[in-house]
Amino acid sequence: MEAIVAFVLLSGALTFATPLIIQHSRLLKAQRDYRLALDEVSNAIDRLSLLPADELSGALTKLKPSELIAAKLPGAELQGELDDADIGQRLALRLSWQQLPGSSTSVLLATWLPPASQPRVEP
């Protein structure tokens, strides 16, 4: 009788814990992917913000994710846009990828570039 009760309790615990473990694993993978994407976009925006204004639009058309990101994030696409703003120009980069089949996730990072007449301050 004790063995049957122990088996029932163990089966109930496993039935309850298994979906939680699977969901936890998915959350860890999603967080790891998000951190990779954020690092990629941050590095790209740092490189682009140092370019002269005349080279920036050409560099935006040639944007593509690094080999590591292309391998780790399925369907990764890196897009950039340059808009005029009151304080100069706004540079925005977006990295999108397929998190699950049928659902995409993206990271957007923006920075403001001073007008060409103002010198850029190096960090």
PyMOL commands that set and color helices and strands:
alter all, ss='L'
color gray80, all
select helices_A, chain A and resi 2-49+53-61+67-72
alter helices_A, ss='H'
color red, helices_A
select strands_A, chain A and resi 77-85+88-100+103-113
alter strands_A, ss='S'
color yellow, strands_A
deselect
rebuild
show_as cartoon
